[in-house]
């Protein structure tokens, strides 16, 4: 019974490492002129995520089937010798993250980050919950901007410029916003978010 769990953990670790290295590997391939190699890299990462989806039992959500769908589209792109498929992942990622955060801002819903603050950290301070609602808005607008940028660059910019932003600069902006918010939170509330809250946040995003 332990072997499947060990194998699943190894697959998760491998998929995580591939996911982390994917933007850099993709950008290097594109700026070196190996666009088809970049498509093959996308195929590898989408297959890894597909294997991860099918390695777990139970009913699968529609969002979990995106990786197998992308893998099929990549195979078709390789057959047609077309690299247009490379533009799709940033659009899907930003759309998914915008949906994750933005849908919780609808009337009657609890903001995404407020959910984590209340359920995981047991937070009931009205000022903190008001702050986390505003923070959910900030992240939602961030992903709106990233989504619009990804589409515009895909339509009008050279692929090298598109890759520079979607595979490098955008991730730096994301990390920068996270760190600035973390510093502001420490200064304002005199405490860091708990490790369990961060784990829950990344698990929900995953």
C-alpha angles and dihedrals in degrees: 000000000000097000096071089049092050091046091049092050091050091049090050091050092048091048091049092051091047091048093051093048094041100087094049094043091048094049093048091051092050098047090047089055096249097127095154089052087056089055090052089051089054089050092053094049094045091049090050091053090045091054089050091053094050094042091071124073125229138055115326124222121233091248090057090060092061092088094055089045091052090047090055091049091049091053089052090048091052090049090051093041089234124141098192089107089073089075093060106072098062089049092049093045095050092043091051094048092046089053092047093054102026100051090061090061092065118110111282094020128109113235114256098242091042089057091056093044092051102037101036103030096029089234116175101158107125092214092054093046090049088051093049090051090055090046090054088054091050093053092044091055090045090058091045089057092045091050094050091046092050092051095045093047091048090053103040113015131078111262091248091058091044090052093048091057102035097041102035120006096044092053090049089051090050093051090044093053091047093051094045091050091047091052092047091050092052092050094045102040100022094231143083124238110261121260090241090055091052091048090050091048093053091043091054091047090050 
